[in-house]
């Protein structure tokens, strides 16, 4: 499904490259210029639910354009498919068991104020920052953002994207000529699904039910807000001065999803699960004149966003990060120094007390086209194995048919998880 849209990317990329001089690409690798950074973080989106990822119905023209103008990683992953844990990983480059924010509702103390977050590290280099939309752990200042308008919930959260983008535009306008970081993380298309009727009517009758139609309409609405933000950068002459990063926190909840507050529903392929519909998404990096349009198919992780952004900004990432910089892969086609990505899944609500990171409900890993899932319960452990190239929606478990491969991947997963599971 994805491959048929890649051909159009190649054409768009060729057109783009024809218009960019070789000197511009040389500046990408040698320039000391610090770009502005705009991070767009979608909320509850399935990996295939974009036009550029091959969806037959959902319209996302703004994000389609962004994908065609930058480096697209169609197989990016969130290690932990929970909103709070996922945001923390994007901001720190650490796994949930490292930053200790494993669930959405925590009994245990969180440590985000002590961590090297992306906005905190950018602030040390002279960046001002603005957060709008969803943020956790006590508000935007706790994650190192210098200004913002949002707590976890309430009116300030809901209005961004759904009602207005003016606070972001005002921040950008005040900081033209100075490096800035915008953290745009609206509750979109996250419930409540309240799309305008002009969009909902497009999808009534073609979606399988009203819940899905509303979600599809929310996707197009979210895409419109992304386009408005990108257009504002163009209007201010900031396109070639701004690194735009697109990511998603986790998959979405379908109408037949059954949720439990005390344990993840690992049998359903959606948000909160280790299946690709819970953990996979497309990641995009665009810096016009610096990054050539490309499609890079190696699996990557949201752990990699912080070190990659810092690298593009000419800054040194902190030591002992679990994420790696993708900048060299994007600019020079350098082979990634990693052959697999890993993840851990926890309950929505922390019921374990001070150490939720010791009690995952599932672990998973992807090596090449192979995906291994380990489910953990009081009854024991079970394993599933999928060939994502032939079976992208994980419908056929191949664990019993591939015992040697299964055992090897189990060994890799055990080696990785052994660093935090006792």
N, C-alpha and C positions, 0 to 999 in steps of 0.2 A: 504493500500500500504506500509506504514511504518512497519507494524507489521511483515510482512514476512521476513524482513531483521533483525529484532531484534533477531530471533532465532540464526542466524549466530553470532551475537554479543555475545550471551550467551556462545557459544562454544569458541569463541576467548577469552572471559573474563575468562573462566574456565582455559584455557591453560595459560593465563597470570598469574592468581592468583597462579597456581601451581608452577610457577617459582619465585614468590616473597615471601620472608619469612615473618613471622608474625612480626619480629623485624622491618622490613622496614616500615610496616604500623604503628607500634607504634611510629616510628620516625616522621611519618607524622603529628601526633597530638601533639607531645611534642618537636620537634626539633626547635632550634632557628636559624637554617640555613636560609639565605635569598636566594631564588632562583633567577636566571635570569628570565626575563619575555619577552616573544615574543608574541605580539598581531598581529594576521592576521585578517585584515578587508576586506572581499570581497565587491565588488562594483556592485550593481544592479543584484541580484540573486533571483530567485523564490525559495520559501522554499522547494519545492519538487524536485529541479533540481540537485540532488546528487545521486550517486549510493547508499549510505547508507540510503538515505531517500526514496528509492524505485523506482527511475526513471529507465525506461526500456531501455533507449538508451544512456544517457550521462554517460561517463566513468570518474570517479573521484577516482582512486585507492589510491592516497596519502591521500586524506581527508577521504576516507573510513577507511584506516588504523588508522588515527588519531582518528576518532570517536570510533573505536573499542578498542583503548588503553586508553581512558580517560572517563570522565563523560560527557555524551551526554544529552543535553536538547533539544529534538526535537520540543518543542513548546516554543521557545524564541521569544520575540517581540521587535521591535523598536517602541517607543511611537510615533515618528513623522517620516514618511517615506520620508524624504528629506535628500540628502547627507550631507549638511552642518549641519542641525539640528541634524541628527543622530550621526555624528562624535562628535559634542559638547556634546551630552548626554553620549556617551561612555566615553569621557574624563573627565566628571564632575560628573556623577551619578545624574544628574538633568534633570527634564523635560524641554522642550523648553520654556514653559512659565516662568520657573525659571531662565534659563541661557540667555533668551531673544534672542536666535538665532533660529528663527522660520522658516525662508525662506532661499533659496539659495542666492538670490540677495537682499541685505538689503539696505533700505534707512536709517534706524535708526542705531545708534551707537551700536556696540557690546561690550561686557564686558569680553571677554575671558581672557584678560590679568590680570584681577582682581580675577579670579576664581581659586579655588583649583583643578587643573587638575591632572590626574594620573601621567604624567611624572614630574610635578612640585613636587608632594608629594613624589615620589620615589627619586627625586634628593636630597630632604632634608634628606633622609636615606642613601645617598652615592651612588646612582645609576647614572651612565652615561646613556645617551639615544640617539637613532638615529631614525629619521623618514625618510621614503622613500615612495613615491607614492603621494597620494592626501592629502593635508592639506588645511585648510581654515583660514580665519581670520588673514591674513597678513603674514603667513609663520610659520615655525616650532617653532621659538623662542617664538612667542606669545602664544603658547599653553604649553610652558615650556620644550620643548625638547632641549637638550643641543647641538645636532648637527644633521644635515640633509642635504638634497639636493633639496628640493622641495618647490615650491609655488603652487597655485591652478592649474595653467595650464602652458603649454609650454613644451619644450623639456625635462627638468629634470623630469617632471612628467611622460611623456609617456614612457620613456626608462626603468623605473623600472618594472621588470616583463617581459615586452614585449621584451626588448633588453638584459638586464643584471640584475644580483643580486650582482655583485661584490662589490658595495659600502657597502652593508649590510655585506657581508662576511668579508671585511676588518675591519669594525667596530667590529664585533664579535671577529676576530682574535686578535685585539689590546686589547680586554678587557677580555680575558680568565683569570680567577682567580679573577676578580672583578665583582661585580653585575652590570648587564646592563639591559636596556629596549629597545627592538626593536619594532617599530611601522610600520609594513609592511601593507600599504594600497594602493595597486596599482589600477590604473584605469582598472580593469579587473574583470569581463568580460564587463564592461561598454563600450558603444560606444566610439570611432569607433571600430566596430567589424572587426578586421584585423587578423584572425587566419592564421597560416601556412597552406598551401594547403594540407600537409600531414595529418592534422587533419580535415580540412574541407571536404575532400573527403570521410571521414568515415560517415558523416552525410547527404551528398547530397542524395536525394531520399528517405530518411526515415523521415526527418523533413517535416513539412507541407509547408514550403517555404524557400527561400534562407536566409531570415532574421533570421528565427529560426535556420537553419542549422549553420549559422555563430555564433550565440549565443551559441549553443551547443558546437561547436568547441572551442569557447573562454573559456567555462567552463573547458574543458579538458586541455587547455593551462594554465589557471589559476591554476588548480590542479597540473600540472607539476611543476610550480614555487614554490608552497607550498611544494612539495616533495623535491625540491632542497634545500630549506631553512631548512627543517627538517633533511635532510641528512647531511647538513653541521654541524648542531649541534651535530649529532652523530659522525661525523668525528673528531670533536674537543673534544669528550668525555664529552659533556655537556647535554646529554639526561636526566640524572637523577638529573641534577642541574638546569633545566629550566622548568618553568611553561609556557606552550603554551596555548594560548587562541584563539579560532576561533569564529568570528562573521561576520555579514553582515550588511550593512547600510540600505538596503531596497530592494524591489522587482525590476524587470526589465520591460522595455517598449517593448511590443510586436509590431508587424508591423501594427496592426489595432488599435493601441492606438491613441486617439485624445487628444493632449495636448494644454492647454491654459495657457499663461503666467500670467493671472490675476486671475485664480481660479483653484482649484484642480478639476480634472475630477473624481468625486466620483462614477460615474456609471460604471466605468470599473475596473475590478479586477486586478490591477497592481500597479507598483510604483506610488506614490502620492495619493493612495487611502487607505481607512481604512480597506479594505478587507485583508484577510490573505496573498494573493499574493502581497500585498504591504507592510505588516508589520511583517509577521512571518518569522523566519529563524531558523536553528539549531545552537545552541551554544555548544562549546566543551571546556572543561578544561582538559589538560593532564599534569601531573607531575609524571613521571615514578618512581615507588617505593614509591610514596606518595598517589596518587589517584588511587583507584581501578576502573577498567572499569565498567561502569554502564550506564543504560538508565533511566533518571529521567523525568517522564512525566508531572509533574506539570508545568503550564505556568510560565515563568520567563521573565525578561526584560533586555534590554541592560543597563538600569539604574544600574543593579546589578554587572556589570563588575568591576567598580572601587572599591567598597567595598570588593568584593570577592578577587581581586588581592591583595589589601592591607592586608587583613586578612591572606592570604597565605604567604605574605612577613613579617608577624609579626608586622604590622604597624596598628595604630589606624585610622580608617576612620574619616573624618571630621564630625562634628555634623550637624544635619538637612539635611541629604541626603535623597532623595526620593528612592534611591536604597537600597537593603539589601544585606548582605553577604550570598552567597550560600555555603561557605566553610563548614559550619557545616552540611548542608544537604548532601554535597558530601562525607565528611569524616565519619560522624556519623549517617547518615540517620535521622537527626533531622528534625522534621516537620517545614516547612516554616512558618514564622510569617506573612503570607499574604494569602488572599483567592481570590484575583483578581488582574489583571494587567490592566492598563489604557493607553490611548493614545489620541493624538490630532493631527489634520491634518490641514495644512495651505497652502496658495497659494505658488507657486514656487517663485514668485517675491513679495517682500514686497511692497504693494501699499497703505498701511494704515498709513505710517508715523512712529511716534515714538513708537507706541504700537501694533505691529503685534500680540503679544500674546493674545490680547483681541478679536481677530477676526478669530477664527478657522472656517474652512469649514465643519469639521466633528469631532466628538468625538467617541470613541469606548472603550469597555471593554470586558475582557474575565474572566468568573468565571467558573471554572471547564471546562466542555465541551461546555458551552454556550457563545456565542459571540453576543453582542449588538452593533449596529452601529446607531449613531444619525447623520443625515445629517442636516446641517444648511444653510439656504439660505434666501434672502430677503422675500421669500414667506412664510417662517416659518420653522418648524422642522418636520422631519419624522424619523421613526425608522424601523430597520430591525433586526431580531433575527434568529440565526442559531445554530443548534446542530452540532458542529464540529466533534463529534465522528461518527455520521451517515452521515454527509454531509461536508467533509473537504474542499471542494471547494466552499462552500456557494452558492449552487444553489437553495435551497428551503427556502424562507423566512417564518418563523413560528410565526411571531409577532401576527397575528390575531388569530392564533390557541391557543396561550398561554397568555391570557391577564393578569393573575395574576403574572406569572413569568416576563412578560414584564414590568409591573408596578413596581415590586420590583427592577429589574435591572435598570430601569430608575431612581428610587430613589437613588440607589448607584452611578450611573453615575452623577446625579445632585449634590449629596453631594460632590463628588470628584471635579467636575468642578466648583462648587460654590466657591472654594478657590481662583480662579483667574478670573472667568467670572463675570462681574458685571451686 
